Amino acid sequence: MPHKVKTLQGWYDEVWTQGDLDAIPKFLAPNARSRGIMGDMPFSIEDLTELVTMVRELLGDIEITLPITMEQDDWLSALVEIKSHSADTGDPVHVFGQVIARFEGEQIAEVYTGTDSLTLFEQLGLLPENAMAVMLSGNRLR
């Protein structure tokens, strides 16, 4: 497995699946930047720790795989598949995301993420089913 793929999979396995928040500095460069769920800004270990903790509290056991990866120079792009279940209801959760990451050596220095959060929150019961269809029709969720 190429080192970038191994590092990214390790990030998901150790931090997101196992909840090892102390492993975050092992994977992220000191001045890592993110664009996606946290906007375009540097993020602190504390910010990321809170995000991981909040998401993990919503889910049961988490399985994250990278079914498709592509590398070019310092960059890695991956399709991210997330399987779990709602911590509250036990209902299954299955969503996809994408990540594009730039590496400095063995660490992630810049990352762009996109996860199907709408489907995630629908499957968790926090949004009504078919919320996207409702909003595309011009109706508001109430």
N, CA, C and O atoms as a GROMACS GRO file, in nm:
protein
  568
    1MET      N    1   0.086  -0.117   0.000
    1MET     CA    2   0.000   0.000   0.000
    1MET      C    3   0.091   0.124   0.000
    1MET      O    4   0.178   0.135   0.086
    2PRO      N    5   0.071   0.216  -0.094
    2PRO     CA    6   0.152   0.339  -0.097
    2PRO      C    7   0.141   0.417   0.035
    2PRO      O    8   0.038   0.411   0.102
    3HIS      N    9   0.248   0.488   0.071
    3HIS     CA   10   0.252   0.551   0.204
    3HIS      C   11   0.140   0.652   0.225
    3HIS      O   12   0.090   0.664   0.337
    4LYS      N   13   0.100   0.726   0.122
    4LYS     CA   14  -0.007   0.824   0.141
    4LYS      C   15  -0.139   0.754   0.173
    4LYS      O   16  -0.212   0.797   0.262
    5VAL      N   17  -0.168   0.647   0.101
    5VAL     CA   18  -0.291   0.571   0.128
    5VAL      C   19  -0.284   0.510   0.267
    5VAL      O   20  -0.382   0.512   0.342
    6LYS      N   21  -0.169   0.455   0.302
    6LYS     CA   22  -0.152   0.396   0.435
    6LYS      C   23  -0.171   0.501   0.544
    6LYS      O   24  -0.235   0.474   0.646
    7THR      N   25  -0.116   0.620   0.523
    7THR     CA   26  -0.132   0.728   0.621
    7THR      C   27  -0.278   0.769   0.634
    7THR      O   28  -0.328   0.784   0.746
    8LEU      N   29  -0.346   0.789   0.521
    8LEU     CA   30  -0.486   0.831   0.527
    8LEU      C   31  -0.573   0.723   0.591
    8LEU      O   32  -0.659   0.754   0.674
    9GLN      N   33  -0.552   0.597   0.554
    9GLN     CA   34  -0.630   0.490   0.616
    9GLN      C   35  -0.599   0.481   0.764
    9GLN      O   36  -0.688   0.458   0.845
   10GLY      N   37  -0.472   0.500   0.801
   10GLY     CA   38  -0.434   0.502   0.943
   10GLY      C   39  -0.504   0.613   1.019
   10GLY      O   40  -0.546   0.594   1.132
   11TRP      N   41  -0.515   0.730   0.955
   11TRP     CA   42  -0.586   0.845   1.013
   11TRP      C   43  -0.729   0.806   1.047
   11TRP      O   44  -0.776   0.828   1.159
   12TYR      N   45  -0.798   0.748   0.949
   12TYR     CA   46  -0.936   0.708   0.974
   12TYR      C   47  -0.944   0.596   1.077
   12TYR      O   48  -1.029   0.600   1.166
   13ASP      N   49  -0.857   0.497   1.068
   13ASP     CA   50  -0.860   0.384   1.161
   13ASP      C   51  -0.833   0.428   1.305
   13ASP      O   52  -0.909   0.396   1.396
   14GLU      N   53  -0.724   0.499   1.324
   14GLU     CA   54  -0.682   0.533   1.460
   14GLU      C   55  -0.765   0.644   1.523
   14GLU      O   56  -0.808   0.634   1.638
   15VAL      N   57  -0.787   0.752   1.446
   15VAL     CA   58  -0.856   0.868   1.503
   15VAL      C   59  -1.007   0.850   1.501
   15VAL      O   60  -1.072   0.864   1.605
   16TRP      N   61  -1.065   0.818   1.386
   16TRP     CA   62  -1.211   0.813   1.373
   16TRP      C   63  -1.270   0.681   1.420
   16TRP      O   64  -1.370   0.681   1.491
   17THR      N   65  -1.210   0.568   1.382
   17THR     CA   66  -1.267   0.439   1.419
   17THR      C   67  -1.236   0.402   1.564
   17THR      O   68  -1.326   0.362   1.638
   18GLN      N   69  -1.110   0.415   1.603
   18GLN     CA   70  -1.070   0.377   1.739
   18GLN      C   71  -1.086   0.490   1.840
   18GLN      O   72  -1.085   0.466   1.960
   19GLY      N   73  -1.100   0.613   1.791
   19GLY     CA   74  -1.116   0.727   1.882
   19GLY      C   75  -0.989   0.767   1.954
   19GLY      O   76  -0.995   0.827   2.062
   20ASP      N   77  -0.873   0.735   1.897
   20ASP     CA   78  -0.745   0.769   1.960
   20ASP      C   79  -0.708   0.913   1.924
   20ASP      O   80  -0.637   0.938   1.827
   21LEU      N   81  -0.758   1.006   2.003
   21LEU     CA   82  -0.737   1.148   1.975
   21LEU      C   83  -0.591   1.190   1.994
   21LEU      O   84  -0.548   1.290   1.937
   22ASP      N   85  -0.517   1.115   2.074
   22ASP     CA   86  -0.374   1.145   2.091
   22ASP      C   87  -0.294   1.116   1.965
   22ASP      O   88  -0.180   1.161   1.953
   23ALA      N   89  -0.352   1.042   1.870
   23ALA     CA   90  -0.282   1.009   1.746
   23ALA      C   91  -0.290   1.121   1.642
   23ALA      O   92  -0.221   1.115   1.541
   24ILE      N   93  -0.373   1.222   1.665
   24ILE     CA   94  -0.392   1.328   1.566
   24ILE      C   95  -0.260   1.390   1.521
   24ILE      O   96  -0.239   1.402   1.400
   25PRO      N   97  -0.170   1.431   1.611
   25PRO     CA   98  -0.045   1.494   1.566
   25PRO      C   99   0.045   1.401   1.483
   25PRO      O  100   0.130   1.449   1.408
   26LYS      N  101   0.026   1.273   1.496
   26LYS     CA  102   0.104   1.177   1.416
   26LYS      C  103   0.070   1.189   1.268
   26LYS      O  104   0.155   1.167   1.182
   27PHE      N  105  -0.055   1.225   1.238
   27PHE     CA  106  -0.102   1.227   1.100
   27PHE      C  107  -0.104   1.366   1.037
   27PHE      O  108  -0.091   1.378   0.915
   28LEU      N  109  -0.120   1.469   1.117
   28LEU     CA  110  -0.134   1.605   1.064
   28LEU      C  111  -0.008   1.688   1.088
   28LEU      O  112   0.047   1.689   1.198
   29ALA      N  113   0.035   1.757   0.982
   29ALA     CA  114   0.148   1.849   0.995
   29ALA      C  115   0.109   1.961   1.091
   29ALA      O  116  -0.010   1.991   1.105
   30PRO      N  117   0.205   2.024   1.157
   30PRO     CA  118   0.174   2.126   1.258
   30PRO      C  119   0.086   2.241   1.207
   30PRO      O  120   0.003   2.291   1.282
   31ASN      N  121   0.104   2.283   1.084
   31ASN     CA  122   0.024   2.394   1.029
   31ASN      C  123  -0.077   2.346   0.926
   31ASN      O  124  -0.106   2.417   0.830
   32ALA      N  125  -0.129   2.226   0.944
   32ALA     CA  126  -0.224   2.169   0.847
   32ALA      C  127  -0.345   2.260   0.830
   32ALA      O  128  -0.392   2.323   0.925
   33ARG      N  129  -0.394   2.265   0.706
   33ARG     CA  130  -0.511   2.346   0.673
   33ARG      C  131  -0.620   2.253   0.621
   33ARG      O  132  -0.592   2.150   0.560
   34SER      N  133  -0.744   2.293   0.646
   34SER     CA  134  -0.858   2.213   0.604
   34SER      C  135  -0.962   2.302   0.537
   34SER      O  136  -0.982   2.417   0.576
   35ARG      N  137  -1.026   2.246   0.437
   35ARG     CA  138  -1.142   2.312   0.379
   35ARG      C  139  -1.248   2.204   0.364
   35ARG      O  140  -1.222   2.096   0.312
   36GLY      N  141  -1.364   2.234   0.411
   36GLY     CA  142  -1.472   2.136   0.410
   36GLY      C  143  -1.561   2.163   0.528
   36GLY      O  144  -1.616   2.273   0.541
   37ILE      N  145  -1.577   2.066   0.613
   37ILE     CA  146  -1.669   2.078   0.726
   37ILE      C  147  -1.630   2.192   0.820
   37ILE      O  148  -1.717   2.249   0.886
   38MET      N  149  -1.501   2.224   0.828
   38MET     CA  150  -1.457   2.328   0.920
   38MET      C  151  -1.423   2.459   0.849
   38MET      O  152  -1.365   2.548   0.910
   39GLY      N  153  -1.458   2.472   0.721
   39GLY     CA  154  -1.427   2.593   0.647
   39GLY      C  155  -1.281   2.597   0.606
   39GLY      O  156  -1.208   2.499   0.625
   40ASP      N  157  -1.238   2.708   0.551
   40ASP     CA  158  -1.101   2.723   0.502
   40ASP      C  159  -1.019   2.794   0.609
   40ASP      O  160  -1.005   2.916   0.608
   41MET      N  161  -0.964   2.716   0.701
   41MET     CA  162  -0.890   2.776   0.810
   41MET      C  163  -0.797   2.673   0.871
   41MET      O  164  -0.820   2.553   0.860
   42PRO      N  165  -0.692   2.721   0.934
   42PRO     CA  166  -0.612   2.627   1.012
   42PRO      C  167  -0.699   2.576   1.128
   42PRO      O  168  -0.782   2.651   1.180
   43PHE      N  169  -0.680   2.455   1.167
   43PHE     CA  170  -0.758   2.404   1.279
   43PHE      C  171  -0.663   2.353   1.385
   43PHE      O  172  -0.555   2.302   1.357
   44SER      N  173  -0.707   2.369   1.506
   44SER     CA  174  -0.625   2.324   1.618
   44SER      C  175  -0.658   2.179   1.649
   44SER      O  176  -0.761   2.126   1.609
   45ILE      N  177  -0.569   2.118   1.721
   45ILE     CA  178  -0.593   1.982   1.769
   45ILE      C  179  -0.720   1.980   1.853
   45ILE      O  180  -0.797   1.884   1.848
   46GLU      N  181  -0.743   2.085   1.931
   46GLU     CA  182  -0.862   2.093   2.017
   46GLU      C  183  -0.989   2.095   1.932
   46GLU      O  184  -1.087   2.027   1.965
   47ASP      N  185  -0.990   2.174   1.823
   47ASP     CA  186  -1.107   2.180   1.735
   47ASP      C  187  -1.136   2.044   1.676
   47ASP      O  188  -1.251   1.998   1.675
   48LEU      N  189  -1.034   1.979   1.626
   48LEU     CA  190  -1.051   1.849   1.564
   48LEU      C  191  -1.093   1.745   1.666
   48LEU      O  192  -1.175   1.658   1.636
   49THR      N  193  -1.038   1.753   1.785
   49THR     CA  194  -1.076   1.661   1.892
   49THR      C  195  -1.226   1.673   1.922
   49THR      O  196  -1.294   1.572   1.940
   50GLU      N  197  -1.276   1.796   1.927
   50GLU     CA  198  -1.419   1.817   1.952
   50GLU      C  199  -1.504   1.760   1.840
   50GLU      O  200  -1.606   1.696   1.865
   51LEU      N  201  -1.462   1.783   1.715
   51LEU     CA  202  -1.538   1.732   1.600
   51LEU      C  203  -1.544   1.579   1.603
   51LEU      O  204  -1.652   1.521   1.590
   52VAL      N  205  -1.430   1.515   1.619
   52VAL     CA  206  -1.426   1.369   1.622
   52VAL      C  207  -1.513   1.317   1.737
   52VAL      O  208  -1.588   1.220   1.719
   53THR      N  209  -1.502   1.378   1.852
   53THR     CA  210  -1.581   1.336   1.969
   53THR      C  211  -1.730   1.348   1.941
   53THR      O  212  -1.806   1.256   1.972
   54MET      N  213  -1.773   1.460   1.884
   54MET     CA  214  -1.916   1.480   1.856
   54MET      C  215  -1.968   1.377   1.756
   54MET      O  216  -2.075   1.320   1.777
   55VAL      N  217  -1.895   1.354   1.649
   55VAL     CA  218  -1.940   1.258   1.548
   55VAL      C  219  -1.943   1.118   1.607
   55VAL      O  220  -2.039   1.043   1.585
   56ARG      N  221  -1.840   1.081   1.682
   56ARG     CA  222  -1.835   0.947   1.740
   56ARG      C  223  -1.948   0.924   1.841
   56ARG      O  224  -1.992   0.810   1.858
   57GLU      N  225  -1.995   1.029   1.907
   57GLU     CA  226  -2.107   1.015   2.001
   57GLU      C  227  -2.238   0.986   1.929
   57GLU      O  228  -2.330   0.928   1.988
   58LEU      N  229  -2.248   1.024   1.802
   58LEU     CA  230  -2.369   1.000   1.724
   58LEU      C  231  -2.375   0.858   1.667
   58LEU      O  232  -2.482   0.809   1.633
   59LEU      N  233  -2.259   0.794   1.657
   59LEU     CA  234  -2.249   0.666   1.587
   59LEU      C  235  -2.207   0.554   1.680
   59LEU      O  236  -2.150   0.576   1.787
   60GLY      N  237  -2.236   0.431   1.636
   60GLY     CA  238  -2.183   0.313   1.703
   60GLY      C  239  -2.045   0.285   1.646
   60GLY      O  240  -1.973   0.377   1.609
   61ASP      N  241  -2.009   0.157   1.640
   61ASP     CA  242  -1.880   0.120   1.580
   61ASP      C  243  -1.873   0.173   1.438
   61ASP      O  244  -1.971   0.168   1.364
   62ILE      N  245  -1.758   0.224   1.400
   62ILE     CA  246  -1.739   0.288   1.270
   62ILE      C  247  -1.640   0.208   1.188
   62ILE      O  248  -1.535   0.167   1.237
   63GLU      N  249  -1.676   0.185   1.061
   63GLU     CA  250  -1.585   0.123   0.965
   63GLU      C  251  -1.565   0.222   0.851
   63GLU      O  252  -1.662   0.266   0.790
   64ILE      N  253  -1.440   0.256   0.822
   64ILE     CA  254  -1.410   0.351   0.715
   64ILE      C  255  -1.311   0.286   0.620
   64ILE      O  256  -1.204   0.240   0.661
   65THR      N  257  -1.347   0.284   0.492
   65THR     CA  258  -1.259   0.228   0.390
   65THR      C  259  -1.237   0.330   0.279
   65THR      O  260  -1.311   0.428   0.266
   66LEU      N  261  -1.134   0.305   0.200
   66LEU     CA  262  -1.099   0.390   0.087
   66LEU      C  263  -1.106   0.305  -0.040
   66LEU      O  264  -1.004   0.256  -0.086
   67PRO      N  265  -1.228   0.286  -0.096
   67PRO     CA  266  -1.241   0.195  -0.210
   67PRO      C  267  -1.172   0.242  -0.338
   67PRO      O  268  -1.135   0.160  -0.422
   68ILE      N  269  -1.153   0.372  -0.352
   68ILE     CA  270  -1.085   0.425  -0.471
   68ILE      C  271  -0.985   0.530  -0.424
   68ILE      O  272  -1.020   0.620  -0.348
   69THR      N  273  -0.862   0.520  -0.470
   69THR     CA  274  -0.760   0.621  -0.439
   69THR      C  275  -0.683   0.654  -0.566
   69THR      O  276  -0.665   0.568  -0.653
   70MET      N  277  -0.637   0.778  -0.575
   70MET     CA  278  -0.552   0.823  -0.685
   70MET      C  279  -0.445   0.915  -0.629
   70MET      O  280  -0.474   1.002  -0.547
   71GLU      N  281  -0.322   0.895  -0.673
   71GLU     CA  282  -0.210   0.977  -0.626
   71GLU      C  283  -0.147   1.052  -0.742
   71GLU      O  284  -0.137   1.001  -0.853
   72GLN      N  285  -0.105   1.174  -0.714
   72GLN     CA  286  -0.026   1.252  -0.808
   72GLN      C  287   0.067   1.342  -0.727
   72GLN      O  288   0.021   1.426  -0.649
   73ASP      N  289   0.196   1.325  -0.746
   73ASP     CA  290   0.296   1.403  -0.674
   73ASP      C  291   0.270   1.396  -0.523
   73ASP      O  292   0.269   1.288  -0.465
   74ASP      N  293   0.249   1.512  -0.459
   74ASP     CA  294   0.227   1.516  -0.314
   74ASP      C  295   0.080   1.498  -0.276
   74ASP      O  296   0.045   1.509  -0.158
   75TRP      N  297  -0.005   1.471  -0.372
   75TRP     CA  298  -0.150   1.469  -0.350
   75TRP      C  299  -0.206   1.328  -0.352
   75TRP      O  300  -0.158   1.240  -0.423
   76LEU      N  301  -0.310   1.309  -0.271
   76LEU     CA  302  -0.387   1.185  -0.269
   76LEU      C  303  -0.534   1.222  -0.272
   76LEU      O  304  -0.579   1.309  -0.196
   77SER      N  305  -0.609   1.157  -0.359
   77SER     CA  306  -0.754   1.173  -0.364
   77SER      C  307  -0.817   1.037  -0.334
   77SER      O  308  -0.768   0.934  -0.381
   78ALA      N  309  -0.923   1.037  -0.255
   78ALA     CA  310  -0.984   0.909  -0.218
   78ALA      C  311  -1.135   0.922  -0.203
   78ALA      O  312  -1.187   1.024  -0.156
   79LEU      N  313  -1.204   0.817  -0.245
   79LEU     CA  314  -1.345   0.799  -0.211
   79LEU      C  315  -1.346   0.736  -0.073
   79LEU      O  316  -1.276   0.638  -0.048
   80VAL      N  317  -1.425   0.792   0.017
   80VAL     CA  318  -1.429   0.745   0.155
   80VAL      C  319  -1.567   0.683   0.180
   80VAL      O  320  -1.670   0.749   0.160
   81GLU      N  321  -1.570   0.558   0.223
   81GLU     CA  322  -1.696   0.489   0.254
   81GLU      C  323  -1.704   0.469   0.404
   81GLU      O  324  -1.614   0.413   0.467
   82ILE      N  325  -1.815   0.515   0.462
   82ILE     CA  326  -1.834   0.509   0.606
   82ILE      C  327  -1.956   0.423   0.637
   82ILE      O  328  -2.066   0.449   0.588
   83LYS      N  329  -1.936   0.321   0.719
   83LYS     CA  330  -2.045   0.235   0.763
   83LYS      C  331  -2.049   0.235   0.915
   83LYS      O  332  -1.945   0.224   0.981
   84SER      N  333  -2.169   0.248   0.969
   84SER     CA  334  -2.186   0.246   1.113
   84SER      C  335  -2.334   0.224   1.142
   84SER      O  336  -2.407   0.167   1.061
   85HIS      N  337  -2.376   0.269   1.258
   85HIS     CA  338  -2.518   0.269   1.294
   85HIS      C  339  -2.540   0.382   1.394
   85HIS      O  340  -2.447   0.428   1.461
   86SER      N  341  -2.664   0.425   1.403
   86SER     CA  342  -2.700   0.532   1.496
   86SER      C  343  -2.681   0.483   1.639
   86SER      O  344  -2.727   0.375   1.676
   87ALA      N  345  -2.614   0.563   1.718
   87ALA     CA  346  -2.597   0.529   1.860
   87ALA      C  347  -2.731   0.529   1.933
   87ALA      O  348  -2.749   0.456   2.030
   88ASP      N  349  -2.826   0.611   1.886
   88ASP     CA  350  -2.957   0.621   1.952
   88ASP      C  351  -3.052   0.510   1.912
   88ASP      O  352  -3.116   0.448   1.997
   89THR      N  353  -3.063   0.484   1.780
   89THR     CA  354  -3.166   0.393   1.731
   89THR      C  355  -3.114   0.259   1.684
   89THR      O  356  -3.190   0.162   1.674
   90GLY      N  357  -2.985   0.251   1.654
   90GLY     CA  358  -2.929   0.129   1.598
   90GLY      C  359  -2.949   0.118   1.448
   90GLY      O  360  -2.902   0.023   1.386
   91ASP      N  361  -3.019   0.216   1.388
   91ASP     CA  362  -3.041   0.213   1.243
   91ASP      C  363  -2.907   0.222   1.170
   91ASP      O  364  -2.816   0.291   1.215
   92PRO      N  365  -2.896   0.152   1.055
   92PRO     CA  366  -2.770   0.154   0.982
   92PRO      C  367  -2.738   0.292   0.924
   92PRO      O  368  -2.828   0.368   0.888
   93VAL      N  369  -2.611   0.320   0.915
   93VAL     CA  370  -2.560   0.443   0.854
   93VAL      C  371  -2.458   0.400   0.749
   93VAL      O  372  -2.366   0.324   0.777
   94HIS      N  373  -2.477   0.450   0.627
   94HIS     CA  374  -2.385   0.418   0.517
   94HIS      C  375  -2.377   0.541   0.428
   94HIS      O  376  -2.472   0.571   0.355
   95VAL      N  377  -2.265   0.611   0.434
   95VAL     CA  378  -2.248   0.733   0.355
   95VAL      C  379  -2.110   0.732   0.289
   95VAL      O  380  -2.020   0.658   0.327
   96PHE      N  381  -2.098   0.818   0.190
   96PHE     CA  382  -1.972   0.834   0.118
   96PHE      C  383  -1.922   0.976   0.132
   96PHE      O  384  -1.999   1.069   0.158
   97GLY      N  385  -1.794   0.991   0.114
   97GLY     CA  386  -1.732   1.122   0.111
   97GLY      C  387  -1.613   1.117   0.016
   97GLY      O  388  -1.579   1.012  -0.039
   98GLN      N  389  -1.552   1.231  -0.001
   98GLN     CA  390  -1.432   1.240  -0.081
   98GLN      C  391  -1.331   1.323  -0.006
   98GLN      O  392  -1.367   1.415   0.068
   99VAL      N  393  -1.206   1.291  -0.024
   99VAL     CA  394  -1.099   1.368   0.039
   99VAL      C  395  -0.986   1.385  -0.062
   99VAL      O  396  -0.952   1.293  -0.135
  100ILE      N  397  -0.931   1.505  -0.063
  100ILE     CA  398  -0.810   1.533  -0.141
  100ILE      C  399  -0.711   1.591  -0.041
  100ILE      O  400  -0.738   1.692   0.024
  101ALA      N  401  -0.596   1.528  -0.030
  101ALA     CA  402  -0.499   1.569   0.071
  101ALA      C  403  -0.361   1.588   0.009
  101ALA      O  404  -0.317   1.511  -0.076
  102ARG      N  405  -0.293   1.694   0.055
  102ARG     CA  406  -0.154   1.717   0.016
  102ARG      C  407  -0.066   1.676   0.134
  102ARG      O  408  -0.093   1.709   0.249
  103PHE      N  409   0.038   1.606   0.102
  103PHE     CA  410   0.128   1.553   0.204
  103PHE      C  411   0.260   1.629   0.206
  103PHE      O  412   0.310   1.672   0.102
  104GLU      N  413   0.313   1.644   0.324
  104GLU     CA  414   0.451   1.688   0.346
  104GLU      C  415   0.518   1.572   0.418
  104GLU      O  416   0.498   1.552   0.537
  105GLY      N  417   0.597   1.498   0.344
  105GLY     CA  418   0.656   1.377   0.401
  105GLY      C  419   0.548   1.276   0.432
  105GLY      O  420   0.471   1.237   0.344
  106GLU      N  421   0.542   1.234   0.556
  106GLU     CA  422   0.445   1.132   0.599
  106GLU      C  423   0.318   1.192   0.657
  106GLU      O  424   0.228   1.119   0.700
  107GLN      N  425   0.308   1.326   0.661
  107GLN     CA  426   0.194   1.389   0.726
  107GLN      C  427   0.105   1.464   0.627
  107GLN      O  428   0.151   1.508   0.521
  108ILE      N  429  -0.020   1.478   0.664
  108ILE     CA  430  -0.117   1.554   0.585
  108ILE      C  431  -0.098   1.702   0.618
  108ILE      O  432  -0.102   1.741   0.735
  109ALA      N  433  -0.077   1.783   0.514
  109ALA     CA  434  -0.052   1.926   0.533
  109ALA      C  435  -0.171   2.011   0.490
  109ALA      O  436  -0.190   2.122   0.540
  110GLU      N  437  -0.250   1.959   0.399
  110GLU     CA  438  -0.364   2.034   0.345
  110GLU      C  439  -0.469   1.931   0.306
  110GLU      O  440  -0.438   1.829   0.245
  111VAL      N  441  -0.594   1.958   0.342
  111VAL     CA  442  -0.697   1.859   0.314
  111VAL      C  443  -0.828   1.928   0.276
  111VAL      O  444  -0.868   2.026   0.338
  112TYR      N  445  -0.891   1.874   0.175
  112TYR     CA  446  -1.023   1.919   0.128
  112TYR      C  447  -1.116   1.801   0.142
  112TYR      O  448  -1.092   1.694   0.085
  113THR      N  449  -1.224   1.819   0.218
  113THR     CA  450  -1.314   1.708   0.244
  113THR      C  451  -1.456   1.742   0.203
  113THR      O  452  -1.498   1.858   0.205
  114GLY      N  453  -1.528   1.641   0.166
  114GLY     CA  454  -1.670   1.654   0.139
  114GLY      C  455  -1.737   1.522   0.176
  114GLY      O  456  -1.709   1.419   0.115
  115THR      N  457  -1.823   1.526   0.274
  115THR     CA  458  -1.896   1.407   0.317
  115THR      C  459  -2.044   1.434   0.296
  115THR      O  460  -2.090   1.546   0.314
  116ASP      N  461  -2.118   1.331   0.259
  116ASP     CA  462  -2.261   1.345   0.238
  116ASP      C  463  -2.330   1.360   0.374
  116ASP      O  464  -2.395   1.268   0.424
  117SER      N  465  -2.313   1.478   0.431
  117SER     CA  466  -2.367   1.505   0.566
  117SER      C  467  -2.519   1.501   0.568
  117SER      O  468  -2.578   1.461   0.668
  118LEU      N  469  -2.582   1.542   0.459
  118LEU     CA  470  -2.728   1.541   0.454
  118LEU      C  471  -2.780   1.398   0.473
  118LEU      O  472  -2.869   1.374   0.554
  119THR      N  473  -2.724   1.304   0.397
  119THR     CA  474  -2.765   1.165   0.412
  119THR      C  475  -2.729   1.112   0.551
  119THR      O  476  -2.807   1.038   0.610
  120LEU      N  477  -2.613   1.150   0.602
  120LEU     CA  478  -2.574   1.107   0.737
  120LEU      C  479  -2.679   1.149   0.838
  120LEU      O  480  -2.724   1.067   0.919
  121PHE      N  481  -2.720   1.276   0.836
  121PHE     CA  482  -2.817   1.324   0.934
  121PHE      C  483  -2.956   1.268   0.909
  121PHE      O  484  -3.033   1.253   1.004
  122GLU      N  485  -2.991   1.238   0.784
  122GLU     CA  486  -3.118   1.168   0.757
  122GLU      C  487  -3.115   1.030   0.821
  122GLU      O  488  -3.209   0.990   0.889
  123GLN      N  489  -3.006   0.956   0.799
  123GLN     CA  490  -2.996   0.819   0.850
  123GLN      C  491  -2.989   0.815   1.002
  123GLN      O  492  -3.027   0.716   1.064
  124LEU      N  493  -2.941   0.923   1.062
  124LEU     CA  494  -2.938   0.932   1.208
  124LEU      C  495  -3.073   0.975   1.265
  124LEU      O  496  -3.092   0.978   1.387
  125GLY      N  497  -3.167   1.010   1.178
  125GLY     CA  498  -3.299   1.055   1.223
  125GLY      C  499  -3.301   1.200   1.267
  125GLY      O  500  -3.397   1.243   1.331
  126LEU      N  501  -3.197   1.276   1.234
  126LEU     CA  502  -3.190   1.417   1.273
  126LEU      C  503  -3.248   1.509   1.166
  126LEU      O  504  -3.272   1.627   1.193
  127LEU      N  505  -3.271   1.457   1.047
  127LEU     CA  506  -3.340   1.527   0.939
  127LEU      C  507  -3.445   1.431   0.884
  127LEU      O  508  -3.428   1.310   0.892
  128PRO      N  509  -3.554   1.485   0.827
  128PRO     CA  510  -3.653   1.396   0.768
  128PRO      C  511  -3.596   1.325   0.645
  128PRO      O  512  -3.506   1.376   0.578
  129GLU      N  513  -3.650   1.206   0.617
  129GLU     CA  514  -3.610   1.135   0.496
  129GLU      C  515  -3.640   1.222   0.375
  129GLU      O  516  -3.735   1.301   0.376
  130ASN      N  517  -3.558   1.208   0.274
  130ASN     CA  518  -3.575   1.282   0.148
  130ASN      C  519  -3.566   1.433   0.168
  130ASN      O  520  -3.631   1.509   0.096
  131ALA      N  521  -3.489   1.477   0.265
  131ALA     CA  522  -3.475   1.621   0.292
  131ALA      C  523  -3.426   1.696   0.168
  131ALA      O  524  -3.471   1.807   0.142
  132MET      N  525  -3.334   1.636   0.093
  132MET     CA  526  -3.282   1.702  -0.026
  132MET      C  527  -3.393   1.725  -0.127
  132MET      O  528  -3.403   1.834  -0.184
  133ALA      N  529  -3.476   1.625  -0.150
  133ALA     CA  530  -3.586   1.640  -0.246
  133ALA      C  531  -3.683   1.748  -0.201
  133ALA      O  532  -3.732   1.826  -0.283
  134VAL      N  533  -3.710   1.754  -0.072
  134VAL     CA  534  -3.799   1.857  -0.018
  134VAL      C  535  -3.740   1.995  -0.044
  134VAL      O  536  -3.811   2.086  -0.089
  135MET      N  537  -3.613   2.012  -0.015
  135MET     CA  538  -3.549   2.143  -0.033
  135MET      C  539  -3.536   2.180  -0.180
  135MET      O  540  -3.552   2.297  -0.215
  136LEU      N  541  -3.508   2.082  -0.267
  136LEU     CA  542  -3.499   2.111  -0.410
  136LEU      C  543  -3.633   2.154  -0.468
  136LEU      O  544  -3.637   2.226  -0.568
  137SER      N  545  -3.742   2.112  -0.405
  137SER     CA  546  -3.874   2.153  -0.452
  137SER      C  547  -3.909   2.295  -0.407
  137SER      O  548  -4.014   2.348  -0.443
  138GLY      N  549  -3.820   2.356  -0.328
  138GLY     CA  550  -3.843   2.492  -0.282
  138GLY      C  551  -3.912   2.500  -0.147
  138GLY      O  552  -3.937   2.609  -0.096
  139ASN      N  553  -3.942   2.385  -0.089
  139ASN     CA  554  -4.006   2.384   0.042
  139ASN      C  555  -3.901   2.390   0.152
  139ASN      O  556  -3.786   2.353   0.133
  140ARG      N  557  -3.944   2.439   0.266
  140ARG     CA  558  -3.856   2.446   0.383
  140ARG      C  559  -3.880   2.326   0.473
  140ARG      O  560  -3.991   2.274   0.483
  141LEU      N  561  -3.773   2.283   0.537
  141LEU     CA  562  -3.788   2.178   0.638
  141LEU      C  563  -3.842   2.242   0.764
  141LEU      O  564  -3.792   2.346   0.808
  142ARG      N  565  -3.942   2.183   0.822
  142ARG     CA  566  -4.001   2.238   0.944
  142ARG      C  567  -4.008   2.130   1.048
  142ARG      O  568  -4.055   2.155   1.160
   0.00000   0.00000   0.00000
